[in-house]
Amino acid sequence: MEPDSKAAEPGKGAPGEDTAGDGPVVKGATGDGAAEGGTAGGDAAGKGTAGDGAKGAKKSSGKGGGLRESVLLVVSGVVAALLLHMFVIASFDIPSESMEKTLQRDDRVVVNKLHGETERGDVVVFTGWRDEYTIKRVIAVGGDTVRCCDAQGRITVNGVPLDEKPYLHPDDFPSGDKFEKVVPKGRLWVMGDHRSASADSRAHEKQEGEGTISEDQVIGRAFAIYWPFSRATVLSTPDTFARTFTNTR
């Protein structure tokens, strides 16, 4: 995929594990006391010392158990985090301006891998045309006819014009290239929000799928920006995609 249109996955790390040590062994002193003193007082002193030793051993054992529990909790947390990352959510960096104004360079987004069926308007991360992670907006799904442009310069899906002002780059327009495509079943037509800076479906019409991507290539739907904090927000589906497009797939 062109460098300006791929999404890069940041590095991963996991905390290390602690280890728990054994408690000390404490001896009592009854034998010495009875042999030398031969008195009840010596006996009592011996018993008292043995009792203290047992208490010390119990105390040490309790500390060791607590440490082992802490280590177990840490390891369980690491395993849970790894499983979440592998099967449920992932984080991606935005390396270019191809999705402005929605996403800016160096934004970090959270992707839901269990997002279900891909819908029009979704911002998705997928394995791109060069087997690189790429992020674009889904404009049309399998069975749709996507066209540019109508008399007002708008992209239409099944004849329904899209109002793209809320997410397009403010200095851009729906498309400088004219096209009309019937999206094959099981495939998606995707475009960047900064149309003049995005190598998307329009740039790959001569390749397999005629510019579309397979739904199986989708890694997940980007649902939030989490970094930088000043731009943290939820990525919702634009209202224009809530309309009826008369395609039941």
N, C-alpha and C positions, 0 to 999 in steps of 0.2 A: 504493500500500500504506500502511496506517496507519504513522505514524512510529515506533511501538514495535516494528515487526516487520521493518524493512528493514535490510539490511546495506550499509554504504557503502564504496566502493572508495577507498583513499587516493591521494593525488597521486603522480605519477611523475617521475623526473628522470634525467638521464644526464650523465656527466662530459664535460668539454670535451676538445679535441684539442690536442696539442703540435705545433710545427712545427720542422723541421730546417734549419739553415743550412749554406752551403757553407764548405769549409775555405780558408785563405789560400793564395795562390800565392807560392812562394819562388823567387828568381832566384839563379843562381850568379855568381861574380866572376872567372872565368878570363881573360876578355879584358883587363881592366885590369891584372891581375898580369903577363901575358906582355908587354904593351906597355911597361910601365915597368921592370920588373925584368929581363926577358930572361934569367932564370936558371931552373934546374930547380926551385929552391926555390919561386920564384914560381908556376911551373906546378903544383907539388904543392899549394900553398896554394889555388890556384884550383880544382883538382879536388876538394879536400877540401870547399870551400865548397859546390860543386854537389851533392856527395853528401849533405851535411847537409840541403840544401834538399829533395832527393827524399824523404829519410826524413821530414822534417817534413810534406810533402804527403801521404805515405802515412798518417801518424799522424792528421792532420786528417780524411782521408777515412774512416778507421776509426771515429772518433768520430761523424761524421755518419751513417754506416751504422747504428751502434748505436742512435742516437736515433730513426732512422726505424723500426727494428725495434720499439722500445718503443712508438712511436705506433701502429704496426700492431697490436700485441698489445692495446693499450687499446681501439682501435676495434673489433677483433674481439670483445673481451669485452663491450662495450656492445651490439653487434649480437646476440650470443648471448643476453644477458640479456633484450633486447627480444623476441626470438623465443620464449624460454621463457615470458615473461609473456603473450604473445599467444595461444600455442597449448598450453601445458603446465600452468603453475601461475599462481595469482593470489593476492593478499592482500586480505583484507576486514576492516574494523572492525565490531565489534558495538556498535550504538548504543543498545540497550535491554536490559531484563531478561527479555524474552520467551522466552529459551532457558536461563534458570537452572534447575537448578544447573550444567548442563554448561558453558554459556558465560555470562560476566558482561559487564556493560557495559564498554566500552573494551578488551576482549580483542581481539587480532588473530589471525586464523586464516589458514592456508595451504590453498588449494583446488586439488585435482587436476582439471584439465579433461579429462584422458584416463582418467577413472575407470572407463569401461566401463558396463555395465548397472547402473542404479540398483536397489538392494536395500532391503528392509525394514530399518529401523534406521539407515540412512545419514543423516548430517547434510549437507544439501545447500544450496547457494546457487542461487537460480533467479530468473528475471524474474517478479516477483510480479503480483498482480492490478491494480496501478496502474503496471505497467511499471517498477517499482523493484526493485533487488536486495534479495532477501529470503532469510532463512536459517531453516530448519525441519528437523524430523526426519521421515523417511518412515515412516509407520505401516503403510500398505497399498499394494499395487501393483495394476496392472490385472488384473481378474478376481477379486480378493479381495472378500469381504464383511466390512466393518468395522462394529462395533456397540458401542454403549455403553448400558447396561453390564450385566454379569452380576450374579448375586445377591450377589457379594462386591465389587461396585462396580468391576470391572476391564473394560478395553476388550478385546474379543475380535476376532481376525482368523480368519475361516473357522471360528469356534467355539472357537479356541484362545485362552485367556486370556493376557494379557501381564503379566509381572511388571515394573512400571516404576519400582519404588522406587529402583534404582541411579542413575537419571538425572532423575527428576522433582524439582521444587523441594520441599524438605522440608516446607513448610507448605501444599502443594497436593495435589490429588487428580486422578485420570485425566480427569474431565470433569464440569462442572456441567450440561451439556446432553446430553440423550439423543438418539441418532441411530442410524440403520442405513442403510448405503450399499453398493451394489455398485459397485466402482470400474471405470469403463470401461477397455477395453484401451488401452494406450498412455498411461495417466494415473496419477496418484499422489495418495494422501490424505496430507496433511502436517499436523503439529501441533507447536506449541512445547512445550518441556519445562516451562515455567512456564504451565500451562494457563489459569489465571485471568487472566493478563496477556498472552495471545497471541491475536491476530486471525489465525486460521489457516483451515484448510478448513471448520471448523464455522461460521465467520462469513461464509462466501461461498457457502452452499448454494443461494442463489437466483440466482447468477450462472451464466454458461456453464460447463459442466463440473460443475455442482452441488457446487462447493467444491473439486473436484480440479484439479490442474495437469497440463499436458502434459509428458511426459518430454522433449520438445524444448525446454522452457523451462529445464531444468536447466543451469546453467553448469558445475558440478562438485561434487565431494564434499569437504567440509572434513575434512582428516585430521590436523591438528595445530594447537595453540595455540602461537604463538612469542613473544607479548608480552602481558603483562609476563613477564620471565624467571622470576619466582617461580611463575607458573602454567603454564609451558611443559610441554606433555604431548602425547602422541599420542591422537587420538580414535578409539577402537576401537568396533566394533559390540557393543552389549550382548548378553549371553548369551541373553536371552529371545527374540531374533530368530534364534537358531541352531536353533530347533525346526522341526519339519515342519508346514507350513500347508496341505498338500494342494492346492496351486495351482501348476500347471506353467506358467502364463501362456500 
